Amino acid sequence: MQHIWNNLKDGLKNYMRANGFSQVILGLSGGLDSAVVAVLAAEALGGENVKAIMMKTKHTSDLSLQIAREIADLNGLDYQEIDIEPLIAAQSTFLTAFFKENPHNIVLENLQARQRGLLLMALSNQTNALVLACGNKSEILTGYCTLYGDTCGGLAPIAGLYKSEIFALARWRNSLSKVLPEAVISRVPTAELSANQKDEDSLPPYEVLDKILKQLVDEGQTPQKIISCGGNAQIVVKVEALYRRSGFKREQLPKALNPF
């Protein structure tokens, strides 16, 4: 884990230097991925050079707010909270008139992610700071991400790591010194884009998903081979379909750092 952490930290510093940036911006959601990216950036650049923005909506839990605030305090981040619910409500009203019907739930979910991406990119223009996309490899390979939303940014520091690897990295880093509240590691992963939403509503459990993705993508095994070696047929077929159908998203994503 030390090797991975140092590679990511050095990669971030080198990328910043090569592109003429001294500060970064990220959306600090209260979830694990943005938490790990924030800590990594604070170590690499100094917390005062990390602009962490919590963009809350009606779906943002008190736990997420508590976690984001604690991460900012622990790592000395330049932290700000803004309520984007009025923006989402206004756009929803506009889209209802535009569509001549109520927007589907997926439209409203992605609207939140895209509004956050828009605000981060606007702040980047205003301050000349680099936006970091906080997605992981599990999400990217299955398309569990929003184009022009949480995929916005000039660099994706942890996009080369599966979610299960990020859990392990977070536990390791916290074992050295407390930089993350325990709640951000132990909580059930959620995008908080709709009421009571959980990642496992759309994806298999990450320990199952990541094993299949490694076999399918990293090792080049066919779904039939994975199933013949004991993989759950229904889950393997679903994961392969998610991977195949989301290739267009991967063509448009920011550069990922190599963790290895």
Contacts in CASP RR format, 6 or more apart in sequence:
PFRMAT RR
TARGET T0000
AUTHOR 0000-0000-0000
METHOD contacts of the structure
MODEL  1
MQHIWNNLKDGLKNYMRANGFSQVILGLSGGLDSAVVAVLAAEALGGENV
KAIMMKTKHTSDLSLQIAREIADLNGLDYQEIDIEPLIAAQSTFLTAFFK
ENPHNIVLENLQARQRGLLLMALSNQTNALVLACGNKSEILTGYCTLYGD
TCGGLAPIAGLYKSEIFALARWRNSLSKVLPEAVISRVPTAELSANQKDE
DSLPPYEVLDKILKQLVDEGQTPQKIISCGGNAQIVVKVEALYRRSGFKR
EQLPKALNPF
1 168 0 8 1.000
1 169 0 8 1.000
1 172 0 8 1.000
1 173 0 8 1.000
2 172 0 8 1.000
3 260 0 8 1.000
4 161 0 8 1.000
4 165 0 8 1.000
4 169 0 8 1.000
4 259 0 8 1.000
4 260 0 8 1.000
5 40 0 8 1.000
5 169 0 8 1.000
5 172 0 8 1.000
5 173 0 8 1.000
7 257 0 8 1.000
7 258 0 8 1.000
7 259 0 8 1.000
7 260 0 8 1.000
8 40 0 8 1.000
8 157 0 8 1.000
8 158 0 8 1.000
8 257 0 8 1.000
8 259 0 8 1.000
9 40 0 8 1.000
9 43 0 8 1.000
9 44 0 8 1.000
10 44 0 8 1.000
11 257 0 8 1.000
12 40 0 8 1.000
12 41 0 8 1.000
12 44 0 8 1.000
12 45 0 8 1.000
12 155 0 8 1.000
12 157 0 8 1.000
12 257 0 8 1.000
13 44 0 8 1.000
13 45 0 8 1.000
15 155 0 8 1.000
15 255 0 8 1.000
15 257 0 8 1.000
16 22 0 8 1.000
16 24 0 8 1.000
16 44 0 8 1.000
16 45 0 8 1.000
16 130 0 8 1.000
19 130 0 8 1.000
21 128 0 8 1.000
21 129 0 8 1.000
21 130 0 8 1.000
22 45 0 8 1.000
22 49 0 8 1.000
22 129 0 8 1.000
23 45 0 8 1.000
23 49 0 8 1.000
23 50 0 8 1.000
23 51 0 8 1.000
23 127 0 8 1.000
23 128 0 8 1.000
23 129 0 8 1.000
23 130 0 8 1.000
24 41 0 8 1.000
24 45 0 8 1.000
24 49 0 8 1.000
24 50 0 8 1.000
24 51 0 8 1.000
24 129 0 8 1.000
24 130 0 8 1.000
24 131 0 8 1.000
24 132 0 8 1.000
25 51 0 8 1.000
25 52 0 8 1.000
25 53 0 8 1.000
25 120 0 8 1.000
25 123 0 8 1.000
25 124 0 8 1.000
25 127 0 8 1.000
25 129 0 8 1.000
25 130 0 8 1.000
25 131 0 8 1.000
25 132 0 8 1.000
26 34 0 8 1.000
26 37 0 8 1.000
26 38 0 8 1.000
26 41 0 8 1.000
26 50 0 8 1.000
26 51 0 8 1.000
26 52 0 8 1.000
26 53 0 8 1.000
26 120 0 8 1.000
26 131 0 8 1.000
26 132 0 8 1.000
26 134 0 8 1.000
27 34 0 8 1.000
27 52 0 8 1.000
27 53 0 8 1.000
27 54 0 8 1.000
27 55 0 8 1.000
27 116 0 8 1.000
27 120 0 8 1.000
27 134 0 8 1.000
28 34 0 8 1.000
28 35 0 8 1.000
28 38 0 8 1.000
28 52 0 8 1.000
28 53 0 8 1.000
28 54 0 8 1.000
28 68 0 8 1.000
28 71 0 8 1.000
28 72 0 8 1.000
28 77 0 8 1.000
28 79 0 8 1.000
29 54 0 8 1.000
29 64 0 8 1.000
29 68 0 8 1.000
29 134 0 8 1.000
29 192 0 8 1.000
30 54 0 8 1.000
30 63 0 8 1.000
30 64 0 8 1.000
30 65 0 8 1.000
30 67 0 8 1.000
30 68 0 8 1.000
30 71 0 8 1.000
30 184 0 8 1.000
31 64 0 8 1.000
31 67 0 8 1.000
31 184 0 8 1.000
31 187 0 8 1.000
31 189 0 8 1.000
31 190 0 8 1.000
32 166 0 8 1.000
32 167 0 8 1.000
32 170 0 8 1.000
32 184 0 8 1.000
32 185 0 8 1.000
32 187 0 8 1.000
32 189 0 8 1.000
33 134 0 8 1.000
33 135 0 8 1.000
33 136 0 8 1.000
33 158 0 8 1.000
33 163 0 8 1.000
33 166 0 8 1.000
34 134 0 8 1.000
35 67 0 8 1.000
35 71 0 8 1.000
35 170 0 8 1.000
35 180 0 8 1.000
35 184 0 8 1.000
36 134 0 8 1.000
36 158 0 8 1.000
36 166 0 8 1.000
36 169 0 8 1.000
36 170 0 8 1.000
36 173 0 8 1.000
36 180 0 8 1.000
37 132 0 8 1.000
37 134 0 8 1.000
37 157 0 8 1.000
37 158 0 8 1.000
38 50 0 8 1.000
38 52 0 8 1.000
38 71 0 8 1.000
38 72 0 8 1.000
38 75 0 8 1.000
38 77 0 8 1.000
39 71 0 8 1.000
39 75 0 8 1.000
39 173 0 8 1.000
39 179 0 8 1.000
39 180 0 8 1.000
40 157 0 8 1.000
40 158 0 8 1.000
41 47 0 8 1.000
41 49 0 8 1.000
41 50 0 8 1.000
41 132 0 8 1.000
41 157 0 8 1.000
42 50 0 8 1.000
42 75 0 8 1.000
42 76 0 8 1.000
42 77 0 8 1.000
42 179 0 8 1.000
47 75 0 8 1.000
47 76 0 8 1.000
47 77 0 8 1.000
47 78 0 8 1.000
48 76 0 8 1.000
48 78 0 8 1.000
49 78 0 8 1.000
50 75 0 8 1.000
50 76 0 8 1.000
50 77 0 8 1.000
50 78 0 8 1.000
51 77 0 8 1.000
51 78 0 8 1.000
51 80 0 8 1.000
51 123 0 8 1.000
51 127 0 8 1.000
51 129 0 8 1.000
52 68 0 8 1.000
52 71 0 8 1.000
52 72 0 8 1.000
52 77 0 8 1.000
52 78 0 8 1.000
52 79 0 8 1.000
52 80 0 8 1.000
53 79 0 8 1.000
53 80 0 8 1.000
53 81 0 8 1.000
53 82 0 8 1.000
53 119 0 8 1.000
53 120 0 8 1.000
53 123 0 8 1.000
54 60 0 8 1.000
54 64 0 8 1.000
54 65 0 8 1.000
54 68 0 8 1.000
54 69 0 8 1.000
54 79 0 8 1.000
54 80 0 8 1.000
54 81 0 8 1.000
54 82 0 8 1.000
55 82 0 8 1.000
55 84 0 8 1.000
55 115 0 8 1.000
55 116 0 8 1.000
55 119 0 8 1.000
56 64 0 8 1.000
56 65 0 8 1.000
56 81 0 8 1.000
56 82 0 8 1.000
56 83 0 8 1.000
56 84 0 8 1.000
56 85 0 8 1.000
57 83 0 8 1.000
57 84 0 8 1.000
57 85 0 8 1.000
57 88 0 8 1.000
57 112 0 8 1.000
57 192 0 8 1.000
58 85 0 8 1.000
59 112 0 8 1.000
59 192 0 8 1.000
59 193 0 8 1.000
59 194 0 8 1.000
59 195 0 8 1.000
59 197 0 8 1.000
60 192 0 8 1.000
61 192 0 8 1.000
63 183 0 8 1.000
63 187 0 8 1.000
64 192 0 8 1.000
65 81 0 8 1.000
66 181 0 8 1.000
66 183 0 8 1.000
67 181 0 8 1.000
67 183 0 8 1.000
67 184 0 8 1.000
67 187 0 8 1.000
68 79 0 8 1.000
68 81 0 8 1.000
69 79 0 8 1.000
70 181 0 8 1.000
71 77 0 8 1.000
71 179 0 8 1.000
71 180 0 8 1.000
71 181 0 8 1.000
71 184 0 8 1.000
72 79 0 8 1.000
74 178 0 8 1.000
74 179 0 8 1.000
74 180 0 8 1.000
74 181 0 8 1.000
75 179 0 8 1.000
82 119 0 8 1.000
84 112 0 8 1.000
84 115 0 8 1.000
84 116 0 8 1.000
84 119 0 8 1.000
87 115 0 8 1.000
88 108 0 8 1.000
88 111 0 8 1.000
88 112 0 8 1.000
88 115 0 8 1.000
91 111 0 8 1.000
91 115 0 8 1.000
92 103 0 8 1.000
92 108 0 8 1.000
92 111 0 8 1.000
95 103 0 8 1.000
95 107 0 8 1.000
95 111 0 8 1.000
96 102 0 8 1.000
96 103 0 8 1.000
103 111 0 8 1.000
105 194 0 8 1.000
108 193 0 8 1.000
108 194 0 8 1.000
109 146 0 8 1.000
109 191 0 8 1.000
109 193 0 8 1.000
109 194 0 8 1.000
110 146 0 8 1.000
110 149 0 8 1.000
110 193 0 8 1.000
112 193 0 8 1.000
113 146 0 8 1.000
113 149 0 8 1.000
113 150 0 8 1.000
113 191 0 8 1.000
113 193 0 8 1.000
114 146 0 8 1.000
114 148 0 8 1.000
114 149 0 8 1.000
116 149 0 8 1.000
116 150 0 8 1.000
117 131 0 8 1.000
117 148 0 8 1.000
117 149 0 8 1.000
117 150 0 8 1.000
117 152 0 8 1.000
118 149 0 8 1.000
118 152 0 8 1.000
120 131 0 8 1.000
120 152 0 8 1.000
120 153 0 8 1.000
121 131 0 8 1.000
121 152 0 8 1.000
121 153 0 8 1.000
123 129 0 8 1.000
123 131 0 8 1.000
124 130 0 8 1.000
124 131 0 8 1.000
124 153 0 8 1.000
130 153 0 8 1.000
130 154 0 8 1.000
130 155 0 8 1.000
131 152 0 8 1.000
131 153 0 8 1.000
131 154 0 8 1.000
132 153 0 8 1.000
132 154 0 8 1.000
132 155 0 8 1.000
132 156 0 8 1.000
132 157 0 8 1.000
133 150 0 8 1.000
133 151 0 8 1.000
133 152 0 8 1.000
133 153 0 8 1.000
133 154 0 8 1.000
133 155 0 8 1.000
133 156 0 8 1.000
133 159 0 8 1.000
133 253 0 8 1.000
133 254 0 8 1.000
134 150 0 8 1.000
134 156 0 8 1.000
134 157 0 8 1.000
134 158 0 8 1.000
135 145 0 8 1.000
135 150 0 8 1.000
135 151 0 8 1.000
135 156 0 8 1.000
135 158 0 8 1.000
135 159 0 8 1.000
136 158 0 8 1.000
136 159 0 8 1.000
136 160 0 8 1.000
136 161 0 8 1.000
136 162 0 8 1.000
136 163 0 8 1.000
136 166 0 8 1.000
137 159 0 8 1.000
137 160 0 8 1.000
137 161 0 8 1.000
137 162 0 8 1.000
137 163 0 8 1.000
137 165 0 8 1.000
137 213 0 8 1.000
137 256 0 8 1.000
138 144 0 8 1.000
138 162 0 8 1.000
138 163 0 8 1.000
138 164 0 8 1.000
138 203 0 8 1.000
138 206 0 8 1.000
138 209 0 8 1.000
138 210 0 8 1.000
138 213 0 8 1.000
139 145 0 8 1.000
139 163 0 8 1.000
140 159 0 8 1.000
140 249 0 8 1.000
140 250 0 8 1.000
140 253 0 8 1.000
141 213 0 8 1.000
141 217 0 8 1.000
141 242 0 8 1.000
141 243 0 8 1.000
141 246 0 8 1.000
141 250 0 8 1.000
142 203 0 8 1.000
142 209 0 8 1.000
142 213 0 8 1.000
142 239 0 8 1.000
142 242 0 8 1.000
142 243 0 8 1.000
142 246 0 8 1.000
143 242 0 8 1.000
143 245 0 8 1.000
143 246 0 8 1.000
143 247 0 8 1.000
143 249 0 8 1.000
143 250 0 8 1.000
144 199 0 8 1.000
144 202 0 8 1.000
144 203 0 8 1.000
144 242 0 8 1.000
145 151 0 8 1.000
145 249 0 8 1.000
147 249 0 8 1.000
147 252 0 8 1.000
151 249 0 8 1.000
151 252 0 8 1.000
151 253 0 8 1.000
151 254 0 8 1.000
153 254 0 8 1.000
154 254 0 8 1.000
154 255 0 8 1.000
155 254 0 8 1.000
155 255 0 8 1.000
155 257 0 8 1.000
156 253 0 8 1.000
156 254 0 8 1.000
156 255 0 8 1.000
156 256 0 8 1.000
156 257 0 8 1.000
157 256 0 8 1.000
157 257 0 8 1.000
158 166 0 8 1.000
158 256 0 8 1.000
158 257 0 8 1.000
158 259 0 8 1.000
159 253 0 8 1.000
159 254 0 8 1.000
159 256 0 8 1.000
159 257 0 8 1.000
160 256 0 8 1.000
160 257 0 8 1.000
160 258 0 8 1.000
160 259 0 8 1.000
161 169 0 8 1.000
161 259 0 8 1.000
162 206 0 8 1.000
162 210 0 8 1.000
162 213 0 8 1.000
162 214 0 8 1.000
163 189 0 8 1.000
163 206 0 8 1.000
163 209 0 8 1.000
163 210 0 8 1.000
164 206 0 8 1.000
164 207 0 8 1.000
164 210 0 8 1.000
165 210 0 8 1.000
165 259 0 8 1.000
167 185 0 8 1.000
167 206 0 8 1.000
170 180 0 8 1.000
170 184 0 8 1.000
170 185 0 8 1.000
171 185 0 8 1.000
173 179 0 8 1.000
173 180 0 8 1.000
174 180 0 8 1.000
174 182 0 8 1.000
174 185 0 8 1.000
188 198 0 8 1.000
188 199 0 8 1.000
188 200 0 8 1.000
189 198 0 8 1.000
189 199 0 8 1.000
189 200 0 8 1.000
189 206 0 8 1.000
190 197 0 8 1.000
190 198 0 8 1.000
190 199 0 8 1.000
191 197 0 8 1.000
191 199 0 8 1.000
199 206 0 8 1.000
203 209 0 8 1.000
203 242 0 8 1.000
204 212 0 8 1.000
204 235 0 8 1.000
204 238 0 8 1.000
204 239 0 8 1.000
208 232 0 8 1.000
208 235 0 8 1.000
209 239 0 8 1.000
212 226 0 8 1.000
212 231 0 8 1.000
212 235 0 8 1.000
212 236 0 8 1.000
212 239 0 8 1.000
213 239 0 8 1.000
213 243 0 8 1.000
215 221 0 8 1.000
215 225 0 8 1.000
215 226 0 8 1.000
216 223 0 8 1.000
216 226 0 8 1.000
216 236 0 8 1.000
216 239 0 8 1.000
216 240 0 8 1.000
216 243 0 8 1.000
217 243 0 8 1.000
223 236 0 8 1.000
223 237 0 8 1.000
223 240 0 8 1.000
226 236 0 8 1.000
227 233 0 8 1.000
227 236 0 8 1.000
END
